[in-house]
Amino acid sequence: MVDLTHGLHSNVYEAELTLESPTRVSGKRCTHGWAADKQVYFVIEFSQPAASVQVKVDGKISSPSTGDKLAGKEIKAIFDDKPGSEPLTIRVGLSCTSIAGAAKNLASEIPHWDFDAVVRESEQAWSHALSVLDADITDKSSRQSFYTGAYHGLIAPVTFNDVDGSYRGQDRQNHPNPGFTKYTTLSIWDIYRGEFPFIMLTQPHRANDIVRTLLDDYKRLDQHALPMWTLWGNETWSMDGFHAAGMIVGAYVRGFRDFDAEAAYAAIRDTALVGATAKNSRELQERFRRFGYAPVGGPGASASCTLDLAYDYWCAGAMADLLGKQDDATMFYNLGRNYRNVFDPATGFMRSKTEDGKWHEPFRPDQETNDYVETDAWQASFSVPHDVQGLIDLHGGDAPFIAKLDAFFTAPSLVVDARPDITGMVGQDAQGNEPSNHIPYLYPFAGAAWKTQYWIRKVAAVYKNTPAGIPGNDDCGQLSSWFVFAALGFYPVNAATEVYVIGSPLVNRCSIHNPGRNTTFTIIAENNSSENVFIQSAQLNGRELTRSWFTHADIVAGGELRFRMGTKPNKEWAAAPVDRPPSGLTKSVEQIG
């Protein structure tokens, strides 16, 4: 059956099916839905002709002949096989530009009828991609989860060019080869945190083109805004903030420079100071700048939008800083501190405010209200990855902050009025949704790295090698990428810097091969086991490592990170202020370029 009718949350406004020959059909399916105007073109070839064909077009059933072109809003076709015939093989080509494009893609990508050869080629391609990580993990289920996670982390974003390079732009026009791989399925609010850093680590050849895609979308959208969530070349304007800024900065600080940095900053600045009219983003950002927070009663979820925008404005400041634009950097860094304006010292939580500066009532920290985006106050209150030291100061110092984190992980796993996104609970930590992903790694900022080591193992345990093994909506691979990072023993708390915060490695040994620089970085965890979760000591390239962090540059340079694990915590390791992760840009990053 070729079914051009059914779809998920979309309506077909135009469909076509042409019987080009007894073994070939082509057509298109155009829908309005989450992707506002999704046009899918296809060519389907059968290894043998069907015995009969029946179609249903807008309720009418008929038996078409070769050469007939069918058009309508609801089209289904049934192709009956001959009794006793050989197994049927079907080849499908897809395109976002045209039927001719789909035909070219099919001819280029599957030029033969050898099904087993396609399977072998796919296996070889994925084996090559996953061979970047050569991991030794004793526990079989964790090993399977590790490589499954790596596979999931590399699926999206997906290539959106035809084989000749052409693509459909955000202006809904076809464009010729831009000279780079154009991507779509960019779940930016989700993947900026961990998946994009994972791609930059394991598939660096994709990083520059992902940034180029963001800039091309900015240009063709003509909305004074970078994209937020791109699906099949359509901007969905899903989620909040402008986290594409963090992706661009994260690529730049890691040394990816094959894009116009000045144009990238201009796009970030335009997004930050003007922004899209779509989804009232422009009004939301204006209110954020005017009041110092996003007040209740305007667009967006007040508390969460304030926190997300504070991070994004900090990212704009970081890019300005890196390019030597100090006046802009100061302006944006100041806006990045607006998260302080929604911290309620009386309750210890981030809360929404009204325009006159009053706390929004009623309030309970374990309830998901319209003030928060896919979180409750527990989870949202740690959403300050760009200034963890500032967050610690708001709590009154290391000890109160550690106590708050302890309470977070041991609180009842109840979220009142929770949407389906809040899952994978460890206390109030919702590992099944992105806003919680960095929280287990915050203890080292307060000198208690051993507590991160403990809780990382607890949180990682919610991942299983079962059909339900991912603890929530994977969101194009972000949750899976989190598990791979956790297994390796580190995570980018603030993905817009090149800093990785150390956790507790699940791997006994893993080599990370950098295909761009032909270097290898090896992680070794001596005496590692499910009981030996605590780091006793560490060495980086043979020298004692007393700090709880290292950088992307350390990895791509090649070398060895060695841990000695034990059953009891070494509470002194990385506890000194000088050994804690930096908040904001590191000096080494500031000096890049």
C-alpha positions as CSV (number, residue, x, y, z in Angstrom):
1,M,0.0,0.0,0.0
2,V,1.1,3.5,-0.8
3,D,-0.8,5.7,1.6
4,L,-0.6,9.4,1.0
5,T,-3.5,10.1,3.4
6,H,-2.5,9.3,6.9
7,G,0.0,11.3,8.9
8,L,0.6,12.5,12.4
9,H,-0.9,15.9,13.2
10,S,-0.9,17.1,9.6
11,N,-3.4,17.7,6.9
12,V,-2.8,16.8,3.2
13,Y,-3.6,19.8,1.0
14,E,-2.2,18.3,-2.3
15,A,-1.1,14.8,-3.3
16,E,-0.2,13.2,-6.6
17,L,0.5,9.6,-7.8
18,T,1.6,8.7,-11.3
19,L,1.9,5.2,-12.6
20,E,4.9,5.7,-14.8
21,S,5.3,2.1,-15.7
22,P,4.3,-1.4,-14.4
23,T,7.3,-1.2,-12.0
24,R,7.6,2.5,-11.2
25,V,5.4,5.1,-9.6
26,S,6.1,8.7,-8.5
27,G,4.3,11.5,-6.8
28,K,4.2,14.0,-4.0
29,R,2.5,14.6,-0.7
30,C,2.1,18.2,0.6
31,T,0.9,18.8,4.1
32,H,0.1,21.6,6.6
33,G,1.1,20.7,10.1
34,W,3.8,21.3,12.6
35,A,6.0,21.8,9.5
36,A,3.8,24.5,8.0
37,D,4.4,23.5,4.4
38,K,6.0,20.1,4.0
39,Q,6.5,18.9,0.4
40,V,7.7,15.3,0.0
41,Y,8.5,14.1,-3.5
42,F,9.1,10.4,-4.2
43,V,9.9,7.7,-6.8
44,I,9.1,4.1,-6.0
45,E,10.4,1.2,-8.1
46,F,9.3,-2.5,-7.8
47,S,11.5,-5.4,-8.7
48,Q,8.6,-7.0,-10.6
49,P,5.2,-5.6,-11.8
50,A,2.1,-5.9,-9.7
51,A,-0.7,-8.3,-10.8
52,S,-3.2,-5.5,-10.2
53,V,-3.5,-2.0,-8.9
54,Q,-6.4,-0.3,-7.2
55,V,-6.5,3.3,-6.1
56,K,-8.8,5.4,-3.9
57,V,-8.7,9.1,-4.7
58,D,-10.9,11.4,-2.5
59,G,-13.3,8.5,-1.8
60,K,-13.5,7.1,-5.4
61,I,-12.0,3.6,-6.1
62,S,-10.7,2.8,-9.6
63,S,-8.2,0.6,-11.4
64,P,-5.8,2.9,-13.2
65,S,-3.6,2.2,-16.2
66,T,0.0,2.8,-16.9
67,G,0.6,6.5,-17.5
68,D,-2.3,7.7,-15.4
69,K,-1.7,10.6,-13.1
70,L,-3.9,10.8,-10.0
71,A,-4.4,14.0,-8.0
72,G,-6.4,14.8,-4.9
73,K,-6.1,15.3,-1.2
74,E,-6.6,11.7,-0.1
75,I,-4.8,9.0,-2.2
76,K,-4.2,5.4,-1.4
77,A,-3.0,2.7,-3.8
78,I,-2.8,-1.1,-3.3
79,F,-0.4,-3.1,-5.5
80,D,-1.2,-6.9,-5.5
81,D,1.6,-9.3,-5.9
82,K,1.4,-12.3,-8.2
83,P,0.7,-15.6,-6.4
84,G,3.8,-17.7,-5.9
85,S,6.1,-14.9,-7.2
86,E,9.6,-14.2,-6.0
87,P,10.2,-11.9,-3.0
88,L,9.4,-8.3,-3.9
89,T,12.1,-5.7,-3.5
90,I,11.1,-2.0,-3.4
91,R,13.4,1.0,-3.9
92,V,12.4,4.4,-2.7
93,G,13.9,7.8,-3.5
94,L,12.9,10.9,-1.6
95,S,13.4,14.6,-2.2
96,C,12.4,18.0,-0.8
97,T,12.7,19.7,-4.2
98,S,11.0,17.7,-6.9
99,I,10.1,14.3,-8.4
100,A,13.1,14.7,-10.7
101,G,15.2,15.2,-7.6
102,A,13.8,12.0,-6.0
103,A,14.7,10.1,-9.2
104,K,18.3,11.4,-9.1
105,N,18.6,10.5,-5.4
106,L,17.4,7.0,-6.1
107,A,19.6,6.4,-9.0
108,S,22.7,7.7,-7.1
109,E,22.1,6.1,-3.7
110,I,20.6,2.7,-4.7
111,P,21.7,2.0,-8.3
112,H,21.2,-1.8,-8.0
113,W,18.7,-4.4,-6.7
114,D,21.0,-6.2,-4.3
115,F,19.1,-5.9,-1.0
116,D,21.8,-7.7,1.0
117,A,24.4,-5.3,-0.5
118,V,22.5,-2.3,0.8
119,V,22.3,-3.9,4.3
120,R,26.1,-4.5,4.2
121,E,26.8,-1.0,3.0
122,S,24.6,0.4,5.8
123,E,26.3,-1.7,8.4
124,Q,29.7,-0.7,7.2
125,A,28.8,3.0,7.2
126,W,27.5,2.8,10.8
127,S,30.4,0.7,11.9
128,H,32.8,3.3,10.6
129,A,30.9,6.1,12.3
130,L,30.7,4.3,15.6
131,S,34.3,3.1,15.5
132,V,35.3,6.7,16.6
133,L,34.5,5.3,20.0
134,D,36.3,2.1,21.0
135,A,34.8,1.3,24.4
136,D,35.4,-1.4,26.9
137,I,32.5,-1.7,29.3
138,T,32.2,-4.8,31.5
139,D,28.4,-4.8,31.8
140,K,26.8,-6.0,28.6
141,S,23.6,-4.0,28.9
142,S,25.5,-0.8,29.5
143,R,27.8,-1.5,26.5
144,Q,24.7,-2.0,24.3
145,S,23.1,1.2,25.7
146,F,26.4,3.0,25.1
147,Y,26.6,2.2,21.4
148,T,22.9,2.5,20.8
149,G,23.2,5.9,22.4
150,A,26.0,6.9,20.1
151,Y,24.0,5.7,17.1
152,H,21.0,7.8,18.2
153,G,23.2,10.8,18.8
154,L,24.4,10.8,15.2
155,I,21.1,10.3,13.4
156,A,20.0,14.0,13.5
157,P,20.3,16.6,12.2
158,V,19.8,15.0,8.8
159,T,21.0,15.9,5.3
160,F,18.5,18.0,3.4
161,N,20.3,18.3,0.0
162,D,19.5,16.3,-3.1
163,V,22.5,14.5,-4.6
164,D,23.2,17.5,-6.8
165,G,23.2,19.8,-3.7
166,S,19.9,21.5,-4.3
167,Y,17.6,22.0,-1.4
168,R,14.4,23.8,-0.3
169,G,15.1,26.8,1.8
170,Q,13.3,28.4,4.7
171,D,11.8,30.8,2.1
172,R,10.0,27.8,0.6
173,Q,12.0,28.1,-2.6
174,N,14.3,25.6,-4.2
175,H,18.0,26.6,-4.3
176,P,21.0,25.2,-6.1
177,N,24.0,23.6,-4.3
178,P,25.2,26.1,-1.6
179,G,28.6,24.4,-1.4
180,F,27.9,22.7,1.9
181,T,25.7,20.1,3.4
182,K,22.3,21.6,4.3
183,Y,20.7,20.1,7.4
184,T,17.2,19.9,8.8
185,T,15.5,18.2,11.8
186,L,17.4,20.7,14.1
187,S,15.8,20.3,17.5
188,I,17.9,23.2,18.8
189,W,16.4,23.7,22.3
190,D,17.3,20.1,23.0
191,I,20.5,19.3,21.1
192,Y,22.5,22.5,21.9
193,R,23.1,21.0,25.4
194,G,24.9,17.7,24.7
195,E,24.2,16.3,21.3
196,F,25.8,19.0,19.2
197,P,29.0,18.8,21.4
198,F,28.9,15.1,20.9
199,I,28.7,15.6,17.1
200,M,31.6,18.1,17.3
201,L,33.6,15.5,19.2
202,T,32.9,12.4,17.1
203,Q,32.0,13.8,13.6
204,P,33.8,17.2,13.4
205,H,33.3,17.3,9.6
206,R,29.7,18.1,10.2
207,A,30.1,21.0,12.6
208,N,30.8,23.9,10.2
209,D,28.0,22.9,7.9
210,I,25.5,22.8,10.8
211,V,26.5,26.4,11.6
212,R,26.3,27.3,8.0
213,T,22.8,25.8,8.0
214,L,21.8,28.0,10.9
215,L,23.0,31.1,9.0
216,D,21.3,30.1,5.8
217,D,18.1,29.6,7.7
218,Y,18.5,33.1,9.3
219,K,19.0,34.6,5.9
220,R,16.0,32.9,4.2
221,L,13.6,33.3,7.1
222,D,14.0,37.1,6.9
223,Q,12.6,37.3,10.4
224,H,15.6,39.0,12.2
225,A,16.1,35.7,13.9
226,L,18.1,32.5,13.9
227,P,16.0,29.3,13.6
228,M,14.5,27.6,16.7
229,W,13.4,24.1,15.5
230,T,13.7,23.3,11.8
231,L,11.7,20.4,10.3
232,W,11.9,19.5,6.6
233,G,13.1,23.0,5.8
234,N,10.2,24.6,7.8
235,E,10.7,26.7,10.9
236,T,8.3,25.5,13.5
237,W,9.2,28.2,16.1
238,S,9.0,25.5,18.7
239,M,10.2,26.1,22.3
240,D,11.7,29.4,23.5
241,G,14.9,31.4,23.5
242,F,17.5,31.6,20.7
243,H,19.7,28.7,21.5
244,A,21.2,28.6,18.1
245,A,23.5,31.3,19.4
246,G,24.9,28.8,21.9
247,M,25.5,26.3,19.1
248,I,27.5,28.9,17.1
249,V,29.6,30.0,20.0
250,G,30.2,26.4,21.0
251,A,31.5,25.6,17.6
252,Y,33.7,28.7,17.5
253,V,35.4,28.1,20.8
254,R,36.1,24.5,19.8
255,G,38.1,25.8,16.8
256,F,35.5,25.4,14.0
257,R,36.0,28.5,11.8
258,D,34.9,27.5,8.3
259,F,32.1,29.9,8.4
260,D,31.8,33.7,8.5
261,A,32.2,34.6,12.2
262,E,31.3,38.2,11.7
263,A,28.1,37.3,9.8
264,A,27.4,34.7,12.5
265,Y,27.7,37.4,15.2
266,A,25.6,39.8,13.2
267,A,22.8,37.1,13.1
268,I,23.1,36.5,16.8
269,R,23.0,40.2,17.6
270,D,20.0,40.8,15.3
271,T,18.2,37.9,16.9
272,A,19.0,39.2,20.4
273,L,18.0,42.8,19.9
274,V,15.2,42.4,17.4
275,G,14.0,38.8,17.0
276,A,11.2,37.1,15.2
277,T,7.6,38.4,15.1
278,A,6.6,34.7,15.0
279,K,5.4,33.3,18.3
280,N,5.7,36.8,19.7
281,S,9.4,36.3,20.3
282,R,10.2,39.9,19.6
283,E,7.8,41.1,22.2
284,L,9.0,38.5,24.7
285,Q,12.6,39.6,24.3
286,E,11.7,43.3,24.5
287,R,9.9,42.7,27.8
288,F,12.9,40.7,29.1
289,R,15.2,43.6,28.4
290,R,12.8,46.2,29.7
291,F,11.8,44.6,33.0
292,G,14.9,42.5,33.6
293,Y,12.8,39.3,33.3
294,A,9.8,38.0,31.3
295,P,6.8,39.1,33.3
296,V,3.7,37.1,33.7
297,G,0.9,38.1,31.4
298,G,3.0,38.4,28.3
299,P,4.2,35.8,25.8
300,G,6.1,32.8,27.0
301,A,6.4,31.0,30.3
302,S,7.7,33.7,32.6
303,A,10.3,31.8,34.8
304,S,11.6,29.4,32.1
305,C,11.8,32.1,29.4
306,T,13.7,34.4,31.7
307,L,16.3,31.7,32.4
308,D,16.6,30.6,28.8
309,L,16.9,34.1,27.5
310,A,19.5,34.9,30.2
311,Y,21.6,32.1,28.9
312,D,21.1,33.1,25.3
313,Y,22.1,36.7,26.0
314,W,25.2,35.5,27.8
315,C,26.1,33.4,24.7
316,A,25.7,36.6,22.6
317,G,28.1,38.3,25.0
318,A,30.5,35.5,24.7
319,M,30.6,35.7,20.9
320,A,31.1,39.4,21.1
321,D,33.9,38.9,23.7
322,L,35.6,36.4,21.5
323,L,35.5,38.8,18.5
324,G,36.8,41.7,20.5
325,K,33.5,43.7,20.6
326,Q,33.7,44.7,24.3
327,D,30.8,47.2,24.4
328,D,28.4,44.6,23.1
329,A,30.0,41.9,25.3
330,T,29.3,44.0,28.4
331,M,25.7,44.8,27.3
332,F,24.9,41.1,26.7
333,Y,26.7,39.8,29.7
334,N,24.7,42.1,31.9
335,L,21.5,40.8,30.3
336,G,22.8,37.3,31.0
337,R,22.6,38.1,34.7
338,N,18.9,38.7,34.6
339,Y,18.3,35.2,35.9
340,R,19.0,36.8,39.4
341,N,15.8,38.8,39.1
342,V,13.6,35.7,39.3
343,F,15.4,34.0,42.2
344,D,13.3,34.2,45.3
345,P,15.6,34.0,48.4
346,A,12.7,33.3,50.7
347,T,11.9,29.9,49.0
348,G,15.2,29.3,47.2
349,F,13.5,28.8,43.8
350,M,13.3,30.6,40.5
351,R,9.8,32.0,40.2
352,S,7.8,34.2,37.9
353,K,7.0,37.8,38.6
354,T,4.3,40.1,37.5
355,E,5.0,43.5,35.8
356,D,5.0,45.3,39.2
357,G,7.7,43.0,40.6
358,K,5.5,40.8,42.8
359,W,5.9,37.0,42.9
360,H,3.3,35.1,41.0
361,E,1.0,33.2,43.3
362,P,0.0,30.5,44.0
363,F,3.3,28.6,44.1
364,R,4.5,25.1,44.9
365,P,7.9,24.0,43.6
366,D,6.8,20.5,42.5
367,Q,4.1,21.7,40.1
368,E,4.4,22.4,36.4
369,T,2.4,25.5,35.8
370,N,2.3,27.9,32.8
371,D,5.3,29.7,34.4
372,Y,7.6,26.8,33.4
373,V,8.5,25.0,30.1
374,E,8.5,21.3,30.6
375,T,9.8,21.6,34.2
376,D,8.7,22.5,37.6
377,A,10.5,25.0,39.9
378,W,12.8,22.4,41.2
379,Q,14.3,21.6,37.8
380,A,14.1,25.1,36.4
381,S,15.9,26.6,39.4
382,F,19.3,25.1,38.3
383,S,19.0,26.4,34.7
384,V,22.0,28.8,34.9
385,P,24.7,26.8,33.2
386,H,26.5,30.0,32.1
387,D,27.1,31.3,35.7
388,V,27.0,28.5,38.2
389,Q,29.1,30.5,40.6
390,G,26.6,33.3,40.5
391,L,23.9,30.7,41.3
392,I,25.9,29.4,44.2
393,D,26.3,32.9,45.5
394,L,22.5,33.4,45.4
395,H,22.1,30.4,47.7
396,G,24.6,31.8,50.2
397,G,27.7,29.8,49.3
398,D,28.9,26.2,48.8
399,A,27.2,24.5,51.7
400,P,23.7,25.8,51.1
401,F,24.0,25.1,47.4
402,I,25.2,21.5,48.0
403,A,22.3,21.1,50.4
404,K,19.8,22.3,47.8
405,L,21.2,19.9,45.3
406,D,21.0,17.1,47.9
407,A,17.3,18.0,48.5
408,F,16.7,18.0,44.7
409,F,18.0,14.4,44.3
410,T,16.2,13.1,47.3
411,A,12.8,14.9,47.0
412,P,9.7,12.8,46.2
413,S,9.5,12.1,42.5
414,L,6.2,13.9,42.1
415,V,5.4,16.6,39.7
416,V,1.9,17.9,39.9
417,D,0.1,18.6,36.6
418,A,3.2,17.3,34.7
419,R,3.1,17.0,31.0
420,P,4.3,13.7,29.5
421,D,7.8,15.2,29.0
422,I,8.8,15.0,32.6
423,T,10.1,11.4,33.0
424,G,13.0,9.4,34.2
425,M,12.8,10.7,37.7
426,V,15.6,10.4,40.3
427,G,14.2,12.5,43.1
428,Q,13.2,15.7,41.3
429,D,15.8,15.2,38.6
430,A,13.9,14.5,35.4
431,Q,16.5,12.8,33.3
432,G,13.9,12.1,30.6
433,N,13.8,15.8,29.7
434,E,16.6,18.2,28.8
435,P,16.5,21.0,31.5
436,S,17.7,18.4,34.1
437,N,20.5,17.0,32.0
438,H,23.3,19.2,33.4
439,I,22.2,19.3,37.0
440,P,24.1,16.2,38.3
441,Y,27.3,17.8,37.2
442,L,26.8,21.0,39.3
443,Y,28.4,19.7,42.6
444,P,32.0,20.2,41.4
445,F,31.4,23.9,41.1
446,A,30.9,23.9,44.9
447,G,33.8,21.7,45.6
448,A,31.8,18.4,46.1
449,A,32.8,16.5,42.9
450,W,32.3,13.2,44.8
451,K,28.6,13.8,45.0
452,T,28.4,14.2,41.2
453,Q,30.2,10.8,41.0
454,Y,27.6,9.2,43.2
455,W,24.5,10.7,41.5
456,I,25.7,10.2,37.9
457,R,25.7,6.5,38.5
458,K,22.2,6.7,39.9
459,V,20.9,8.7,37.0
460,A,22.7,6.7,34.3
461,A,21.1,3.5,35.8
462,V,17.7,4.6,34.4
463,Y,19.0,3.8,30.9
464,K,18.4,0.2,29.9
465,N,19.0,-2.0,26.8
466,T,15.3,-2.5,26.3
467,P,12.7,-1.0,24.0
468,A,11.8,1.4,26.8
469,G,15.5,2.0,27.7
470,I,15.6,5.7,27.0
471,P,14.1,7.4,30.0
472,G,12.0,10.0,28.0
473,N,11.6,11.6,24.6
474,D,15.1,11.3,23.0
475,D,14.5,14.5,21.2
476,C,16.6,13.7,18.1
477,G,19.3,12.1,20.3
478,Q,20.0,14.5,23.2
479,L,19.1,12.0,25.9
480,S,21.2,9.3,24.2
481,S,24.1,11.6,23.8
482,W,23.9,12.4,27.6
483,F,24.3,8.7,28.4
484,V,27.4,8.4,26.1
485,F,29.0,11.4,27.8
486,A,28.1,10.0,31.2
487,A,29.7,6.7,30.3
488,L,32.8,8.4,29.1
489,G,33.0,10.3,32.4
490,F,32.3,13.9,31.5
491,Y,29.7,16.4,30.2
492,P,29.5,19.9,28.8
493,V,27.5,21.7,31.5
494,N,27.8,24.9,29.4
495,A,28.0,23.7,25.9
496,A,28.9,27.2,24.6
497,T,32.3,26.8,26.2
498,E,34.8,24.0,25.6
499,V,34.8,22.9,29.2
500,Y,33.9,19.3,30.2
501,V,33.0,18.6,33.8
502,I,34.1,15.2,35.1
503,G,31.6,12.7,36.5
504,S,32.1,9.0,37.1
505,P,33.0,6.9,34.0
506,L,31.2,3.7,33.2
507,V,33.8,2.7,30.7
508,N,36.8,0.7,31.9
509,R,38.6,2.1,28.8
510,C,37.6,4.1,25.8
511,S,39.5,5.6,23.0
512,I,38.1,8.6,21.2
513,H,39.5,8.9,17.7
514,N,39.5,12.3,16.1
515,P,39.1,11.8,12.4
516,G,39.9,15.4,11.6
517,R,43.2,15.5,13.3
518,N,44.1,11.8,13.3
519,T,44.6,11.9,17.1
520,T,43.4,9.6,19.8
521,F,42.3,10.4,23.4
522,T,42.0,7.5,25.7
523,I,40.1,7.3,29.0
524,I,41.1,4.7,31.4
525,A,39.3,3.9,34.7
526,E,41.3,1.5,36.9
527,N,39.4,-0.7,39.4
528,N,36.1,0.4,37.8
529,S,32.9,-1.4,38.8
530,S,29.3,-0.7,39.8
531,E,30.6,-0.4,43.4
532,N,33.8,1.6,42.7
533,V,32.1,4.8,41.5
534,F,34.3,7.3,43.3
535,I,37.4,8.9,41.8
536,Q,40.4,8.4,44.1
537,S,42.9,10.3,41.8
538,A,43.3,11.3,38.2
539,Q,46.1,11.9,35.7
540,L,46.0,13.8,32.4
541,N,48.9,12.8,30.1
542,G,50.8,11.3,33.0
543,R,50.5,14.4,35.2
544,E,48.3,14.6,38.3
545,L,45.0,16.1,37.6
546,T,43.5,17.7,40.7
547,R,40.7,19.7,39.0
548,S,37.3,18.4,38.0
549,W,37.3,19.6,34.4
550,F,39.3,19.6,31.2
551,T,38.7,21.0,27.7
552,H,37.8,20.0,24.2
553,A,41.3,21.1,23.1
554,D,42.7,18.4,25.5
555,I,40.7,15.7,23.7
556,V,41.5,16.7,20.1
557,A,45.2,17.1,20.9
558,G,45.2,13.4,21.8
559,G,46.5,11.9,25.1
560,E,45.3,9.9,28.1
561,L,43.0,10.7,31.0
562,R,43.4,8.0,33.7
563,F,41.2,7.6,36.8
564,R,41.7,5.4,39.8
565,M,38.3,4.4,41.1
566,G,37.3,3.2,44.6
567,T,34.3,2.4,46.8
568,K,34.7,5.4,49.2
569,P,34.7,9.0,48.1
570,N,37.8,11.1,48.0
571,K,36.2,14.3,49.3
572,E,39.4,16.3,48.9
573,W,39.8,15.6,45.1
574,A,39.0,18.8,43.1
575,A,37.5,20.4,46.3
576,A,39.9,23.4,46.3
577,P,38.4,26.6,44.6
578,V,41.3,26.6,42.1
579,D,40.3,23.1,40.9
580,R,36.6,23.8,40.3
581,P,35.1,24.3,36.9
582,P,35.1,27.8,35.6
583,S,31.9,29.8,35.2
584,G,31.9,31.4,31.8
585,L,34.7,31.5,29.3
586,T,38.1,30.1,30.2
587,K,41.3,32.1,29.6
588,S,42.4,29.6,27.0
589,V,39.2,30.1,25.1
590,E,39.4,33.8,25.3
591,Q,42.8,33.6,23.7
592,I,41.7,31.5,20.7
593,G,42.4,33.2,17.5
